[in-house]
Amino acid sequence: MLFLLATLMACGPSFKDVQSQDTIEGYEAFIAAAPSSPSAFTAKLRLEQLYLERAETQGTLDAYDAYMDKYSDDPQAKLMEKAKEGREAFAYQSAVDANTAAAWQLYLDEYPKGQKKFKQEARRRLTVLEYVDNLEIGPAEIEGTNMAEDPDGPLDGFMIRADMKNNGDKDIKSLNIAIEYLDAEGKVIETDKWPWVAPRAPGNIPIEEEWKVPVKSGEERVYTYMDTAPNAPGWAKKVRLVPISIYFVEEEAGK
């Protein structure tokens, strides 16, 4: 950057050249060398865009914070709100990926006035994480199945089964599970949600009455989920089952 700045000062700023390069370093050098140029305002606008684009591309808190540090005190900044939304969304996704009490609490500490849906999910995750050590989840078995439950029909879907047990001292009225579809390297390529137990199914889909019965302390019950293959390519026929929200019988009763 120092070399570029020296060149601009010696040879005269060429905004056309800076635009063709379209880099943060180039615009910063141009603005420093020619702050009164008619093109300086345009250069500043594009520089701000590039800082935010870098944050979005790199997808790190450091990159977002670099934008914040540069433009937080600039009354002419045009993209601050978008940057704040992007940073919060990234911080939230980081908590989702880590799914630890510390990560969720960090999000809540950083964004006490954050998006309502994000804060609600963070609090739900913290609640289930406080109890998750009491949930015994066996290996997920996956096999082909017919979506219409026709034994003679084609295998146009898959069935997930896993033994689960409530080893805690509370009866569970509702427990929602995230089904994370994994590629060969164990990375999540898509996610679905389906409860282990709940008073009603998502979308009020008809379910058997036994499915609505709370899981008592010490009880073991099979988790099942049926669907078609995920849309994202690369699924290695592997899933991870992650508890994401929980409600207990005593909570529903107001105890």
C-alpha positions as CSV (number, residue, x, y, z in Angstrom):
1,M,0.0,0.0,0.0
2,L,2.9,2.4,0.8
3,F,4.3,1.8,-2.7
4,L,0.9,2.5,-4.3
5,L,0.5,5.6,-2.3
6,A,3.9,6.9,-3.3
7,T,3.2,6.2,-6.9
8,L,-0.1,8.0,-6.8
9,M,1.5,11.0,-5.1
10,A,4.4,11.1,-7.6
11,C,2.4,10.5,-10.8
12,G,-0.9,11.9,-9.9
13,P,-4.0,10.0,-8.9
14,S,-5.7,8.0,-11.7
15,F,-9.1,7.1,-10.6
16,K,-9.7,5.0,-13.7
17,D,-6.7,2.8,-12.8
18,V,-7.9,2.5,-9.2
19,Q,-11.4,1.5,-10.4
20,S,-10.0,-1.1,-12.7
21,Q,-8.0,-2.7,-9.8
22,D,-11.0,-2.3,-7.5
23,T,-9.2,-3.1,-4.2
24,I,-9.4,-1.8,-0.7
25,E,-5.7,-0.9,-0.8
26,G,-6.1,1.0,-4.1
27,Y,-9.1,3.1,-2.9
28,E,-7.5,3.9,0.4
29,A,-4.3,5.0,-1.3
30,F,-6.3,7.1,-3.8
31,I,-8.3,8.8,-1.0
32,A,-5.1,9.5,1.0
33,A,-3.3,11.0,-2.0
34,A,-6.2,13.0,-3.4
35,P,-8.8,13.7,-0.7
36,S,-10.1,16.7,-2.6
37,S,-10.5,14.9,-5.9
38,P,-14.0,15.0,-7.4
39,S,-13.7,11.2,-7.5
40,A,-12.9,10.9,-3.8
41,F,-16.6,10.6,-2.8
42,T,-17.2,7.8,-5.2
43,A,-14.0,6.1,-4.0
44,K,-15.2,6.3,-0.4
45,L,-18.5,4.7,-1.3
46,R,-16.9,1.8,-3.1
47,L,-14.3,1.4,-0.3
48,E,-17.1,0.9,2.2
49,Q,-18.7,-1.7,-0.1
50,L,-15.5,-3.6,-0.4
51,Y,-15.0,-3.7,3.4
52,L,-18.4,-5.1,3.9
53,E,-18.0,-7.6,0.9
54,R,-14.8,-8.8,2.5
55,A,-16.6,-9.4,5.8
56,E,-19.4,-11.3,4.0
57,T,-16.9,-13.4,1.9
58,Q,-14.5,-14.2,4.7
59,G,-17.4,-14.9,7.1
60,T,-15.4,-14.1,10.3
61,L,-16.1,-11.8,13.2
62,D,-12.7,-10.2,12.7
63,A,-13.7,-9.2,9.2
64,Y,-17.0,-7.7,10.4
65,D,-15.2,-6.0,13.2
66,A,-12.7,-4.5,10.8
67,Y,-15.7,-2.8,9.0
68,M,-17.2,-1.7,12.3
69,D,-13.9,-0.2,13.5
70,K,-13.5,1.8,10.3
71,Y,-17.0,3.1,10.0
72,S,-18.6,3.1,13.4
73,D,-17.8,6.9,13.8
74,D,-18.4,7.8,10.2
75,P,-21.7,9.7,9.8
76,Q,-21.5,9.2,6.0
77,A,-21.4,5.4,6.3
78,K,-24.2,3.9,4.2
79,L,-24.0,0.2,5.1
80,M,-23.7,0.1,8.9
81,E,-27.1,-1.4,9.4
82,K,-26.5,-4.1,6.9
83,A,-23.1,-4.8,8.5
84,K,-24.7,-5.0,12.0
85,E,-27.3,-7.5,10.7
86,G,-24.7,-9.5,8.9
87,R,-22.5,-9.7,12.0
88,E,-25.4,-10.7,14.3
89,A,-26.4,-13.4,11.8
90,F,-22.9,-14.7,11.7
91,A,-22.5,-14.7,15.5
92,Y,-25.8,-16.6,15.7
93,Q,-24.7,-19.2,13.1
94,S,-21.4,-19.6,15.0
95,A,-23.5,-20.5,18.1
96,V,-25.6,-22.9,16.1
97,D,-22.4,-24.6,14.7
98,A,-20.8,-24.8,18.1
99,N,-24.0,-25.6,20.0
100,T,-22.4,-25.2,23.5
101,A,-23.8,-23.3,26.4
102,A,-20.8,-20.9,26.2
103,A,-21.4,-20.1,22.6
104,W,-25.1,-19.4,23.1
105,Q,-24.5,-17.3,26.1
106,L,-21.8,-15.3,24.2
107,Y,-24.4,-14.6,21.5
108,L,-26.9,-13.4,24.2
109,D,-24.3,-11.3,25.9
110,E,-23.2,-9.6,22.7
111,Y,-26.8,-9.1,21.4
112,P,-29.1,-8.4,24.4
113,K,-31.3,-6.5,22.0
114,G,-30.8,-8.8,19.0
115,Q,-33.4,-10.3,16.7
116,K,-36.3,-11.8,18.6
117,K,-36.2,-15.2,16.8
118,F,-32.5,-15.5,17.4
119,K,-32.8,-14.7,21.1
120,Q,-35.7,-17.1,21.5
121,E,-33.7,-19.9,19.9
122,A,-30.6,-19.2,22.0
123,R,-32.7,-19.4,25.2
124,R,-34.3,-22.7,24.0
125,R,-30.9,-24.1,23.2
126,L,-29.5,-23.2,26.6
127,T,-32.4,-24.9,28.3
128,V,-32.0,-28.1,26.4
129,L,-28.2,-28.1,26.9
130,E,-28.7,-27.9,30.7
131,Y,-30.5,-31.3,30.4
132,V,-28.8,-32.9,27.4
133,D,-26.5,-35.0,29.5
134,N,-29.6,-36.9,30.7
135,L,-30.6,-37.8,27.2
136,E,-29.1,-41.1,25.9
137,I,-29.2,-41.1,22.1
138,G,-28.2,-44.3,20.3
139,P,-26.7,-44.6,16.8
140,A,-29.0,-43.6,14.0
141,E,-30.0,-46.4,11.7
142,I,-31.0,-45.4,8.1
143,E,-32.8,-47.6,5.7
144,G,-34.8,-47.1,2.5
145,T,-38.6,-47.0,2.8
146,N,-41.7,-46.3,0.9
147,M,-43.2,-42.9,1.7
148,A,-46.7,-44.2,1.3
149,E,-45.9,-47.1,3.7
150,D,-46.7,-49.5,0.9
151,P,-44.6,-52.7,1.6
152,D,-44.8,-53.5,-2.2
153,G,-44.0,-50.0,-3.3
154,P,-40.7,-48.4,-4.4
155,L,-38.2,-47.2,-1.9
156,D,-38.7,-43.6,-2.6
157,G,-37.6,-42.3,0.9
158,F,-35.7,-43.2,4.0
159,M,-36.4,-44.0,7.6
160,I,-34.2,-42.9,10.5
161,R,-34.5,-44.9,13.8
162,A,-32.6,-44.4,17.0
163,D,-33.0,-45.6,20.5
164,M,-33.4,-42.7,23.0
165,K,-33.7,-42.7,26.7
166,N,-34.6,-40.1,29.3
167,N,-32.1,-40.7,32.1
168,G,-33.1,-37.5,33.9
169,D,-35.5,-36.9,36.8
170,K,-38.1,-35.0,34.7
171,D,-40.9,-36.2,32.5
172,I,-40.5,-34.7,29.0
173,K,-43.6,-33.3,27.3
174,S,-41.9,-32.1,24.2
175,L,-38.4,-32.6,22.7
176,N,-37.5,-31.3,19.3
177,I,-34.6,-32.8,17.4
178,A,-32.6,-31.4,14.5
179,I,-31.6,-34.0,11.9
180,E,-28.3,-32.9,10.5
181,Y,-27.4,-34.6,7.2
182,L,-23.7,-35.1,6.9
183,D,-21.3,-35.5,3.9
184,A,-18.4,-37.9,3.8
185,E,-16.3,-35.5,5.9
186,G,-18.9,-35.1,8.6
187,K,-20.0,-31.6,7.5
188,V,-23.6,-30.5,7.7
189,I,-25.2,-30.1,4.3
190,E,-28.8,-29.7,5.3
191,T,-31.0,-29.8,8.4
192,D,-34.5,-30.9,9.2
193,K,-36.5,-30.8,12.4
194,W,-38.8,-33.4,13.9
195,P,-39.8,-34.1,17.6
196,W,-39.2,-37.2,19.6
197,V,-42.3,-36.5,21.6
198,A,-44.8,-33.6,21.4
199,P,-48.5,-32.8,22.0
200,R,-48.9,-32.2,18.3
201,A,-46.8,-32.7,15.1
202,P,-45.4,-29.8,13.1
203,G,-48.1,-28.5,10.8
204,N,-50.7,-30.5,12.8
205,I,-49.9,-33.7,10.8
206,P,-52.0,-36.6,12.2
207,I,-50.0,-38.8,14.6
208,E,-50.6,-41.7,16.8
209,E,-51.8,-40.9,20.3
210,E,-48.9,-42.8,21.9
211,W,-46.6,-40.3,20.3
212,K,-48.2,-37.5,22.4
213,V,-47.6,-39.3,25.7
214,P,-44.8,-37.6,27.7
215,V,-41.6,-39.6,28.1
216,K,-41.2,-40.4,31.8
217,S,-38.0,-40.3,33.8
218,G,-36.1,-43.5,33.0
219,E,-38.2,-44.3,30.0
220,E,-36.7,-45.5,26.6
221,R,-38.4,-44.9,23.4
222,V,-37.5,-45.2,19.7
223,Y,-37.1,-42.0,17.7
224,T,-38.3,-42.3,14.1
225,Y,-38.3,-39.9,11.2
226,M,-39.3,-40.5,7.5
227,D,-38.6,-38.3,4.5
228,T,-37.2,-38.1,1.0
229,A,-33.5,-37.6,0.5
230,P,-32.1,-34.1,1.2
231,N,-31.9,-31.7,-1.7
232,A,-28.3,-30.8,-1.1
233,P,-25.9,-33.1,-3.0
234,G,-23.2,-35.1,-1.2
235,W,-25.2,-36.8,1.5
236,A,-23.2,-39.8,2.8
237,K,-26.3,-41.5,4.3
238,K,-25.2,-40.3,7.7
239,V,-27.1,-38.1,10.2
240,R,-26.5,-36.5,13.5
241,L,-29.5,-36.0,15.9
242,V,-29.2,-32.9,18.0
243,P,-31.8,-31.9,20.7
244,I,-32.7,-28.3,20.2
245,S,-35.7,-27.5,22.5
246,I,-37.3,-29.2,25.4
247,Y,-40.3,-28.7,27.6
248,F,-41.1,-30.6,30.8
249,V,-44.5,-31.7,32.2
250,E,-44.1,-29.7,35.3
251,E,-43.5,-26.6,33.3
252,E,-46.8,-27.1,31.4
253,A,-48.6,-27.6,34.7
254,G,-47.2,-24.3,36.0
255,K,-45.2,-25.9,38.8
